[in-house]
Amino acid sequence: MSQIIEFFNEGFLKLHTKSLEMLDLLAPVELYLRPKNGSGTLLPLSTGEYLLRAAAAVEQTAGGITRRLWDDPFEWTLPEKLSTKELVAEYISEVELARREAFQFFASDDDLCRLIPSPDGFLPIGRILTDTIVRASHYQGRAFAAFQLLTGKKPPRF
């Protein structure tokens, strides 16, 4: 695997692993527990909701790369659909498989310079991957902060 592709691969794999580690630390009742006065805080969503948003960002990009389908996975990532830790873990693992499938399209680092259609116009794949890692990491960081705020426990280390 090319050096830059491997860098991206490791970054996405780290996101995946840390999300599953976070799930393991959560008690089932903590999954969708929101901070008190949630809408008035910097963390209005639950740990589970932020983990789902992180995974959904990756899923959206994988679908965009493999199928040119940039649908927001909002409908099938609702807490009502993924109501347990096991269902959330299954979804996160499905997203990782989709992400790996997308990476099979890359033969060399040169592929990251190819322009593909995205919701923001034609962009290089490398930029799309960078934006996705940043967005997913942001949501995962919020999940970790919500977890620590609600439980007083330390989240997984980065």
Helices and strands as residue ranges (DSSP letters): H 3-25, G 28-30, G 38-40, H 47-67, G 75-77, H 85-103, G 109-113, E 115-118, E 121-124, H 125-151
